[in-house]
Amino acid sequence: MPMFCFRSEEEMLKFMGLMNSTWVIDGHDIVTAFDLSSFKTVIDLGGCSGALARELAKEYPSSTVTVLDLPAVVQTAQRHFAQQDDTICFQEGDFFEGEIPPADLYILARIIHDWKEDKNLKLLKKIHTACHPGGGVLIAEALLFENRRGPTMVQMFSLNMLVQTEGKEHPPSHYTRLLTDAGFRDVQVCRTGKSYDAILRRDK
Ligand SMILES: C[S@@+](CC[C@H](N)C(=O)[O-])C[C@H]1O[C@@H](n2cnc3c(N)ncnc32)[C@H](O)[C@@H]1O
């Protein structure tokens, strides 16, 4: 079965609930790892239930934050995770096959670790083309040490990704290289001390 095709809405909801709970706990550390206040339009690509996007909108109320995800995921998010007076918008789309709308900042949270290198490079090049001048990419992933000998929890995450997806976890230098190859520069890495870390890369 292709990744992100679920056998039932119940199965999709379980997955989305799991994704959601991470960012309710650790999302604040990701969105405050760097000062993102200069990015006025933000798109969370593959943003799922919108939990991380809501944390960002709470921290930076003058930014407009949109979650772009596959149509079935967006429809389920709107049915089950939307909040009254929601601070974020949803947009149905496909970041591989469709257009990526222009924005100042793109979030890729737990996306790169799902896919093989060629697909990630294709995605990052599309983002670089769509990105407003001076814009950037915020990657949220669990980072391995450069020698890949830890942290143990990230090695366990990586094993899980190797079994369930096309991808795996990486050290910071992997993300730096991918982003450089896609045209971005000025990498900044922040180990948050929690389960997930943040990498910010700016354009021009
Ligand atoms: C591992 S989940 C991460 C979700 C969220 N970013 C987070 O960290 O909680 C991957 C997300 O990417 C979405 N996705 C997968 N392929 C996609 C595509 N081609 N276009 C848009 N979204 C996609 C999935 O629906 C899912 O919500």
The ligand as an ORCA input file, in Angstrom:
! r2SCAN-3c Opt
* xyz 0 1
  C       4.936     11.931      8.960
  S       3.556     12.943      8.653
  C       4.090     14.466      9.397
  C       2.926     15.354      9.705
  C       3.295     16.700     10.351
  N       4.189     17.476      9.509
  C       3.877     16.476     11.723
  O       5.085     16.617     11.911
  O       3.085     16.151     12.624
  C       3.665     13.269      6.919
  C       2.552     14.185      6.388
  O       2.828     14.449      5.000
  C       1.617     14.386      4.278
  N       1.930     14.091      2.878
  C       2.470     12.944      2.377
  N       2.628     13.044      1.037
  C       2.178     14.285      0.695
  C       2.092     14.987     -0.541
  N       2.500     14.415     -1.697
  N       1.584     16.243     -0.540
  C       1.166     16.820      0.629
  N       1.230     16.208      1.839
  C       1.730     14.952      1.862
  C       0.861     13.256      4.970
  O      -0.506     13.290      4.668
  C       1.165     13.554      6.440
  O       0.251     14.471      6.988
*
